[in-house]
Amino acid sequence: MSHLHEAFRKTFPAIMPKRNCRREPLGGSTIDRVQCILRRRVCRIEVPPKDIIEENLKEQRQHLVDLINRCAVRGESNSAIVTGPHGSGKTMLVSSVLREIESNPKVSKNLLIIRLHGLLQTDDKIAIQEITRQLQLDNVVGDKVFGSFAENLAFLLEALKSGSDTAQSVLFILEEFDLFAHHKNQTLLYNLFDICQSAQTPIAVIGVTRRLDVVELLEKRVKSRFSHRHIHVFNSLAFPAYKEVCKRMLTLPAEVGDAKFVKRWNQDIEALCSNATVHDVLKKTYQLDKSICRLQSLLLLPICKVTEDHPGIEAVDLVESSKHLGADSKAAMLHGISVLQLALVIAMKHLTDLYEGDPFNFEMLYNEYLKFVQRKAHVVQSFEKPVVLKAFEHLVSLEIVKPVDGHGSRSQKEYRAMALLVTSAQLMDVLNTYPGCPSELKHWASNPLPS
């Protein structure tokens, strides 16, 4: 099967995506080029500069580079898992390492890179098809056509296992690695880790996941073949460095073309980052979430607002973006419900307070609603029970209220135990800004009815 490795070597570069998007030609007006460059950065198409990553993840980056280099240059098979919380920079770290490797001819010419994602390759059959697609291998050898999962897997494994330690190396990047552990029998993981342990084609398997307990999801036979190398990624970026990253993301390179415009833009960005209002916005964002992807989300709206009529970014743009980013999704949903549903939410709040957080059911809620309607019959419209139940079910579908697991889940829907997912503070904020909200509802929310 040595001809397969020769096919890998010849055909794989043609399907590798360009990682450094700034090398692509930029056309259009100056503003169009500015938009293109800045959007590539904040939409994570372009990997941040190496020094930004090394400042925060130097040891992890070096560990990953060494592991892949040993596979590509020395033919050492290896496996590792990159773990860390959401937004800590796991994918950014891996992308940065791959960009460095692709720029090194000594390594890149002897390494094939296969990228899989647990959200896209939802079972082993789809994963095998994606691997063969990325390797540009036809499922046809002679007169035989492979169609079933078993035949595809056997064909792929034969191609991988037939090599020697001098064969071309293959690097597997498995994003959302924990989802691959949910595949039936974990066949793909078992075979990849098994090849890692055998003296066959040198391969490296890098899993990327936010689950620290991912090894516990592996079957015993899979776990025994995993190298148990863990690269832990935690975001420890200090605020001055975080602010510097913000400035560098907004700073334009000389390739935009108009030297005067670039110079003026970069001077304005320098002044913007020194602005007290911007400092406060960045500090608030940093305290909530210090990840670079959160910063990129903050910068996206101001960048999109850059036009010929508004050729710059101002402090007010960042303030507006911060408000959108920090908007309360539950409060926004409450603004779109009817007055009847709002009354039901207030009734749920009182039941939750009355029973000190214990679950309630629809019958209890309806009785609370009736008590209020009877006292305020002259100002509040009364609805029949089926209408109220329908309104309540809509609140359940919006996840403003949810069923409580283990509390009679098989009982009738009127008696199913429920819990409110809205806090008193969120409810009061909505009542104060809800258009045309009856004053009786506001009074009821602050003063529960006597039993």
Secondary structure, 3 states (H helix, E strand, C coil): CHHHHHHHHHHHHHHCCCCCHHHCCCCCCHHHHHHHHHHHHHCCCCCCCHHHHHHHHHHHHHHHHHHHHHHHHHCCCEEEEEECCCCCCHHHHHHHHHHHHHCCHHHHCCEEEEEEECCCCCCHHHHHHHHHHHCCCCCEECCEECCCHHHHHHHHHHHHHCCCCCCCEEEEEEECHHHHCCCHHHHHHHHHHHHHHCCCCCEEEEEEECCCCHHHHCCHHHHCCCCCCEEECCCCCCHHHHHHHHHHHHCCCHHHCCHHHHHHHHHHHHHHHHCHHHHHHHHHHHHHCCCHHHHHHHHHHHHHCCCCCCCCCCHHHHHHHHHHHCCCHHHHHHCCCCHHHHHHHHHHHHHHHHCCCCCECHHHHHHHHHHHHHHCCCCCCCCCHHHHHHHHHHHHHCCCEEECCCCCCCCCHHHCCEEECCCHHHHHHHHHHCCCCCHHHHHHHHCCCCC
